[in-house]
Amino acid sequence: MTSQTLNLVPFVDVDNMMRLVHAVGIERFLQELSDYVAEDFRRWQLFDKTPRVAAHSPDGVIELMPTSDGTLYGFKYVNGHPKNTRSGRQTVTAFGMLSDVDTGYPLLLSEMTILTALRTAATSAVAAKALAREGSRCMALIGNGAQSEFQAMAFRAVLGVDRLRLYDIDPEATARCRSNLARFGFEITACASAEEAVEGADIITTATADKQYATILSDNMVGAGVHINAVGGDCPGKTELHRDILLRSEIFVEYPPQTRIEGEIQQLDEDYPVKELWQVLSGQIPGRTDAAQVTLFDSVGFATEDFSALRYVRDQLAEHACYQDLDLLADPDEPRDLFGMLMRAAPTLRSA
């Protein structure tokens, strides 16, 4: 994948990430990425786990998300600033690193703005495969921003979803989403309201961006047997579902100490019972137990998912050379002579 020169680290920039997705194919990429995500959830007990380290401001949040399985260490830097769309910026940007635990040396540095969207969608699909009714093919997508098409493609790749019902408070967002997905064979209905969007849907995905308590879904909008994929809530004070929906749903989460702070369940008592997705995927507990049950994946994103995504990307680079070598690490001939390396560089730098 890269030379054995210790100072060089493979770097996947935005252009190379896009090249990699196209080289693999987006549906295959999402399918294989979902397999990595599920595999690491099944290895859940091996991982170091901590809620993300967050620096909140009135306009958004900047977070670090670290984890390790004892062999590899990974972290992601990510922000969430809903107001950024007003100035033509992304609401979420990110980059991440994967390192070797034995040496501490980085193995991969990667953009993760695109990769986060892909891993979020892949994780949603992993959860829905375990929790939605068998044969679910129709999904309502409420919130048609940057995440929506990724969700649709992941659910198509993993569950075979082929009918979409779209709604956003901004009709231009819905039109853009519909246009972007038109060539993939979906039957797409643009809806005038969230209430219309959920009609006949097997799965409801909410992926809105406003940083506030909101009621995107009210209790009367959720019928028996529906699976809810709540993606938008990801920080304190930001929710999408009416509390009554939570009280009649079987709730599944990634990491309870984080979700109780950031997810939909921040509306409930601290000891309200929830189930953990890793337990379902590892066969320790059942997921959906009957066709009439309302299941809810209260997704806020967790570090193991970013770890899975970085691990998947690194594995792909052996076949697809979608990276550049980055001169990131000092590598003196004598490891103890870092100062000498610095001083010997002076004549070279002057001539340059």
N, C-alpha and C positions, 0 to 999 in steps of 0.2 A: 504493500500500500504506500509506504514512504521509505525513504532511505533510513539507514541505521544511525545517521548523524544525530547525536543526542539533542542538539539545539533546535531541531526542526520538529514542529508539531503540525499534523494535518489540520487545515482550517477550511471549513465549509462556509463560504460566504453566501449571500442571498442568491447570486447568480448560479452558483454551483448547487445550492439546494434545489432551485427550480430545475436545473439540468438533471439532477438525480431523480426527482419525482417523475419527470418525463421519461427518463431512461428506464425506470422500473415500470412506469404506468401507474396512474393515480389510484385506481381501484386495487391493483395488486399491492401497491405501497401501503394502503390503508388496511387491507386484509392481513398482510404480513406484520405490520406494526401492531395491529390488534392482537395477534398471536403473541408477540413479545410482551405487550402489556398484560395479557392474561397470565402468561408464564411467570412474570414477576409478581403478580398478585398471589399466585399459588406458592411463591417463595417468600411470602410476606414476613414471616418470622425471622428471616435472615437479615432483614434490613434495619439499619438505624432509622429511627422515626422521630421527627420533631415537627411541630407546627412551623409554617414558614416564618421567617424573620421579616417583619413588616414595618416600614416607616410610612405612616399615614399622614396625609395633609388634607386641607379642605378640598383640593381638586383631584386627589387620587391617592395612589399607593405605589411604593417601590418595595419589592420583596426579593429575598434570597431563599431558594428552596434546595437544601442539601440532603443527600442520603448516601448510604454505602451498603453493599452486600458483603463486605469483608474482603472482596477481591478488587472491585472497582469502586471508585468514589465519583459521584456526579453532583453538580449543582446547576441551578438556573438563576439568572438575574432576570426579573420581569417587572414591568410596570402595568398599572391599570389607571388610565386617565380618560374617563368618558368625554370630557369637554374637548379633547384633542381634535375630534372631527370638525369642530368649528374653524380650526386653523389649518385644515388639510392634513392632519397627522393621524397616525394609527392610534387607537385607544390602548392597544397592547403592543409592546415591543419586548424582545427577549434575546438573550444569548446564553450559551451553556458550555460546560466543560466536563469531560470524562477523564479520570486519572487512574493510574495504577496505584493501588494501596501499598504494595510492597516497597516501591521506590518513591512514591509521591510525585512522579513525573506525569505531566499531562499526556494523554493519548489522543485527544480530539478537542478542538475548539470549534463551535458551530453557532451560526445564527439560529435563533429559535422563535422568531416571530412567525414564520411560516410553519416551522416544525411544531410549535405549540398548538396552532390551529389543527394540525393533522393529528397530534396525539390526543387532544381533547375530544375530537370526533371519534377517534379509534376507541378511546376509553368509554365514551357514551355507547358505542355499538357493542362493546364487550358486555357492559352492564345490561343492555336491552336484550341481548341474545340469551342471557340468563334469566331475565325477569319478565319480559313481554310475553303475551300469549303466543303460542306457536301459530305460525301462519300470518303474523302481523305484517301487513304490506302497505298500510296507509299511515303517513305521518303528517301531523300538523307542525309547521315551523313558525313559531311566533317570535318575532325579532329576526329580521332578514339582513342583518349586518354582516361583518367580516367572517363570522363563524358559520353562518347558515349553510353555505354550499358545501363546506367540509363535512358538516353533520349529515347532509343529504347523501353525499357520496359514500361516507362510511357506512351508513345504514343500508345503502344499496349493496355495497360490497360484502357486508357481513350478514345481513338479514334478508336481503332481497327486496327491500322496500322499493316500490316502483310508482307509488302515488303520493303526491305532495300537495298540501293545502297551506298556502303562504299568507302570512299577515304581518304587516309592520305599520306603525303609525305614520311612517314616511312612504307613500306609494312608490316613490322613485327607488327606494331600497328593494321593494318587492319586485318591481319591474327589472331591476338589475339582476337580482337573484334568479328570477325566471329565465332571463336571457342567458345567463351563465350556465344554467343547467339544461337548457333546451335540447342540446345535442346528445344528451346521455340517455334518452329514452324514457324519461319520467312522464307520467300523466300529471300535469301541474294545473292547479286551480288557484288563482289569485283571489283572495277573500277581502271583503270590506270591513271585517271586524274579527276580533279574536273568537267571539262566539261562533261565527260562521266557520272559522278555520277548524275548530275542533269537531265539527259535525262529521260523524262517521270515521274519525281517526282512531286507529289502534294505539298509536304512540303520539304523545304530545311533547314536543321539545320547546322549551322556553329559553331564549338566548338574547335577552335584552341587556342594555348597557347602562341605563341610568343608575347612578349611585344613590339610591334612596329606597326606603320601604315602598313597595309597589304591589298592586294586586293585578298581575297579568292574567292569572287564572282565578276565578271565583269558584266557590264550592259547587254551584249548580252547573258549571261547565264541564265537570269531570264525571263521566258515567262509569258504570261498572265495567271492570275488565281492562281499563285503560292503564297503560304504562306511561308515567311522566318522567321525562328526562330534563331535570331542572339544571340548566347550565349557567344562567346569568348571575345568580347570587354567588359572590366570591369575596365578600368583605363584610365587616360589621356594619349594620345599618342598611344593608342592601338585600332585599328579598323580592320574590316574584309571585309567590303563591299565598292565597288566603290561608290563615291558620287552620280553618276547619277542614281543608283538604288534607293537611298533615295528620289530623286526628283520626281520619278514617283510612289512611294509607298504611301499607307496610313499607317502612322507610329503610333504605339501604344507603350506606355512606362509605367513603374511603377511609378516613381516619377521624374517629369521633372527636378527639380533643381539638382538631382544627375545624371540623364541620360545625361543631356547636358554637363556635365563635363567628364563622363566616357564612354558613349555609342557611337553608330555609329553617332548619331546626333551632336557629338562634331565637325563634319565636316561642319555643317550648321550654318547659322546665329543664334544668341541667341534667336531671337523671331520667328524662323521658327515654324509654327503651327504643333503640335502633339496632339494626343489624349491619354487619360489616361485609362489604363486597368480597373481600378475600376469603371469607369463610364459605361463601356460596361457591366461588370458583374452585376452591380446594375440596369441595364436597363435604364440609363439616356441618353445614346447615342447608336446608332447602331454600330455593328462591321463591318463585311464585308457587302457591300451593293449590289454587283453584282459578278457574277461568273468570270468575266474577270479581276477583280481588283487584283492588287498585294498588299498583306498586309505584314507588317513587325512588328514583336515583337522585339523591341530593348531592350533586357533583360540584365540588369547589376546586378540584385539581389537587394532586398531591405529588410530591417529589419523586416517588417511584415511577410515575408515568413519564416524567421527563428523563429519568434514568433509562427507562425502556426505550424511549425514542432515540436518545444518544447512542445507546448500545446497538440499536437497529441500524442507524446511519453508519456507524463505524464498521459494522459487518458488511454493509453494501459497498464500501469504498474499495474492498478487495477486487470486486468485479467492475465497478464503475468509478473511474478516476475523476470524480467530481469534487476536487479539492485542490488546494495549493499548499505547499509547505511554508509554514510561517516560522521565521527565525525568532523564537519566543524565549528560549532558555540560554543562559550563559553556560558555555561548555569549555572551560579552560583545559589545556593539555594536562596540567596538574590540578586536580580538584581543589586543593588548598590554596592555589595561587590566583584567586580571583582578582586581587589588586594588580598583580603583575600583568594579567591579561588586559586589564583596563589601561595600564600605563604603556604597554607595547603597542596599543592601538593608536597612540597619539600621532606618530609620523604618518601612518596610513591615512588618518583622518585629515591631517593638514594638506597632504598631497591631493586628496579627493576634493 
